[in-house]
Amino acid sequence: MSATTTDKYPNYSPGLEGVPAGISSISEIDSDRSSLQYRGYDVHDLAEQGSYEETAFLLIHGHLPTAAELADFNRLLGAEREVPEAVYTALAAMPKHTHPMDMIRTAYSILAPFDPDYTAPSTDHAANLRKAERIIAKGGTMVANGHRIRQGLAPLKPNPSHTTAQNLLYLMRGEEPDAKTLQVLDASLTLYAEHGFNASTFACRVTVSTLSDLYSGVVTGIGTLRGPLHGGANEEAIRMILEIGEPENAQAWIDDALATKKKIMGFGHREYKKGDSRAFYMSKVAKELGIEKGVTKYGQIADILEKTMAERKNIFPNVDFPASYAYYLLGLPIDLYTPIFVASRVAGYCAHAIEQLDHNRLIRPKQIYEGQENLAYVPVAER
Ligand SMILES: CC(C)(COP(=O)(O)OP(=O)(O)OC[C@H]1O[C@@H](n2cnc3c(N)ncnc32)[C@H](O)[C@@H]1OP(=O)(O)O)[C@@H](O)C(=O)NCCC(=O)NCCS
């Protein structure tokens, strides 16, 4: 913040940095300990020992499922994976150059009126939970089949026994994924599922605070996640790593980038100043994957960038950095990285939208006006 802004407006924080904007019991970011908990559970434990489905249940229902609850939830997600043909027709009508983030944002818009609870009041908690389950179930289907459609391939029918990660990979590729690919993707979905009042989740809460519906909240969230300062960073990060190409180029690349004041995508975070808790686990997974695949160069490039950024800037990687090269090693198309993030984060959006609607107060902050005042109106012919 510039000194002038601070002096002039002592109560104003640009970007709302450090400003509490609501009360929530969904997740807690502890910047000092670099930790993240979803409803009291450490994300590392959920990513390492749990599954994305357990996490999604935890986020929207507020407690970890019992074995029976999880089996029911998996059955329900499986039964809800299919989407109406109209969604595919709309996606097929989009220009071929459409970014898949615009496709998934559009897909959720088309989907909304097909929801059996479409006309339920936005404050109907039980209906919102049912909508949330459908929103979570269908995200991966729409991302993966949207990818098929833009390649000129026909959409595939989801297999109701598939998990979220399996469904995404199977529809995208038309074949069953291997166990390691599933494990890495599932862990990343868990880590991406929720993150407090980040820009897109907050935007989602603002939308539903007008008593708008969950789908509108999700669509707002996706539009906000799209930018490179937020979800889009995972795509930018891998393009940077690929530009570096080999570990022996990495030091010169980062020296030059810092000298020319480039932003290093996948580094830094508004909330974590000592490192992003999710990045620690994702880095471990990404590096193990590289060893298993016999492609360790991205991990080596990452080490050089991370060391230099820490030493010279005291800035650490966020989850998008390791997720980017993990996804690359899994052979996922680069422009699907952020849409895959969406397929996971919709659980967080829905949990927040429901929490907001359960205790709603319209979100409507004040502005500071710096424009002109009291000007005399001059008719257009005299201007
Ligand atoms: C995420 C991000 C927007 C957080 O930003 P913020 O809290 O507003 O912090 P600022 O952008 O004000 O950064 C503070 C300082 O660190 C520097 N900085 C922050 N992130 C940086 C990065 N990725 N590369 C280089 N410098 C960075 C800024 O240039 C600034 O330096 P200055 O004070 O000398 O001007 C920012 O770190 C960023 O743009 N990162 C890259 C995009 C990214 O990975 N986003 C995904 C987030 S999960």
The ligand as a Tripos MOL2 file, in Angstrom:
@<TRIPOS>MOLECULE
LIG
   48    50     1     0     0
SMALL
NO_CHARGES

@<TRIPOS>ATOM
      1 C1         -0.8530  -14.7920   -4.9280 C.3       1 LIG1
      2 C2         -0.4680  -13.3230   -4.9500 C.3       1 LIG1
      3 C3         -1.4660  -12.5630   -5.8490 C.3       1 LIG1
      4 C4         -0.5490  -12.7860   -3.5200 C.3       1 LIG1
      5 O1         -0.2970  -11.4850   -3.6290 O.3       1 LIG1
      6 P1         -0.3300  -10.3580   -2.4910 P.3       1 LIG1
      7 O2         -0.6870  -10.8640   -1.1560 O.co2     1 LIG1
      8 O3         -1.1910   -9.2980   -3.0620 O.co2     1 LIG1
      9 O4          1.1730   -9.9700   -2.4450 O.3       1 LIG1
     10 P2          1.8430   -8.9310   -3.3900 P.3       1 LIG1
     11 O5          1.5180   -9.2060   -4.8190 O.co2     1 LIG1
     12 O6          1.5170   -7.5690   -2.8770 O.co2     1 LIG1
     13 O7          3.3480   -9.2800   -3.1630 O.3       1 LIG1
     14 C5          4.1520   -8.7530   -2.1140 C.3       1 LIG1
     15 C6          5.5730   -8.6410   -2.6350 C.3       1 LIG1
     16 O8          6.0320   -9.9520   -3.0040 O.3       1 LIG1
     17 C7          6.3150  -10.0000   -4.3970 C.3       1 LIG1
     18 N1          5.7540  -11.2200   -4.9490 N.ar      1 LIG1
     19 C8          4.6300  -11.8530   -4.5470 C.ar      1 LIG1
     20 N2          4.4410  -12.9430   -5.2800 N.ar      1 LIG1
     21 C9          5.4590  -12.9900   -6.1530 C.ar      1 LIG1
     22 C10         5.7970  -13.8880   -7.1660 C.ar      1 LIG1
     23 N3          5.0330  -14.9330   -7.4310 N.pl3     1 LIG1
     24 N4          6.9020  -13.6610   -7.8760 N.ar      1 LIG1
     25 C11         7.6850  -12.5900   -7.6290 C.ar      1 LIG1
     26 N5          7.4020  -11.7170   -6.6570 N.ar      1 LIG1
     27 C12         6.3070  -11.9020   -5.9400 C.ar      1 LIG1
     28 C13         5.5990   -8.7930   -5.0030 C.3       1 LIG1
     29 O9          6.1960   -8.3740   -6.1950 O.3       1 LIG1
     30 C14         5.6850   -7.7980   -3.8940 C.3       1 LIG1
     31 O10         6.9670   -7.2620   -3.9060 O.3       1 LIG1
     32 P3          7.1960   -5.6950   -3.6490 P.3       1 LIG1
     33 O11         6.6680   -5.4680   -2.2520 O.co2     1 LIG1
     34 O12         8.6510   -5.5440   -3.8210 O.co2     1 LIG1
     35 O13         6.3590   -5.0010   -4.6900 O.co2     1 LIG1
     36 C15         0.9610  -13.1330   -5.5070 C.3       1 LIG1
     37 O14         1.8850  -13.7870   -4.6680 O.3       1 LIG1
     38 C16         1.0770  -13.6110   -6.9330 C.2       1 LIG1
     39 O15         0.7100  -12.8880   -7.8730 O.2       1 LIG1
     40 N6          1.5750  -14.8820   -7.1420 N.am      1 LIG1
     41 C17         1.6700  -15.4440   -8.4610 C.3       1 LIG1
     42 C18         0.3060  -15.9870   -8.8940 C.3       1 LIG1
     43 C19        -0.0740  -17.2510   -8.1650 C.2       1 LIG1
     44 O16         0.7080  -18.1710   -8.0380 O.2       1 LIG1
     45 N7         -1.3490  -17.2990   -7.7290 N.am      1 LIG1
     46 C20        -1.9100  -18.4660   -7.0750 C.3       1 LIG1
     47 C21        -2.2250  -18.1840   -5.6540 C.3       1 LIG1
     48 S1         -2.7530  -19.6620   -4.8240 S.3       1 LIG1
@<TRIPOS>BOND
     1     1     2 1
     2     2     3 1
     3     2     4 1
     4     2    36 1
     5     4     5 1
     6     5     6 1
     7     6     7 2
     8     6     8 1
     9     6     9 1
    10     9    10 1
    11    10    11 2
    12    10    12 1
    13    10    13 1
    14    13    14 1
    15    14    15 1
    16    15    16 1
    17    15    30 1
    18    16    17 1
    19    17    18 1
    20    17    28 1
    21    18    19 ar
    22    18    27 ar
    23    19    20 ar
    24    20    21 ar
    25    21    22 ar
    26    21    27 ar
    27    22    23 1
    28    22    24 ar
    29    24    25 ar
    30    25    26 ar
    31    26    27 ar
    32    28    29 1
    33    28    30 1
    34    30    31 1
    35    31    32 1
    36    32    33 2
    37    32    34 1
    38    32    35 1
    39    36    37 1
    40    36    38 1
    41    38    39 2
    42    38    40 1
    43    40    41 1
    44    41    42 1
    45    42    43 1
    46    43    44 2
    47    43    45 1
    48    45    46 1
    49    46    47 1
    50    47    48 1
@<TRIPOS>SUBSTRUCTURE
     1 LIG1         1 GROUP 0 **** ****
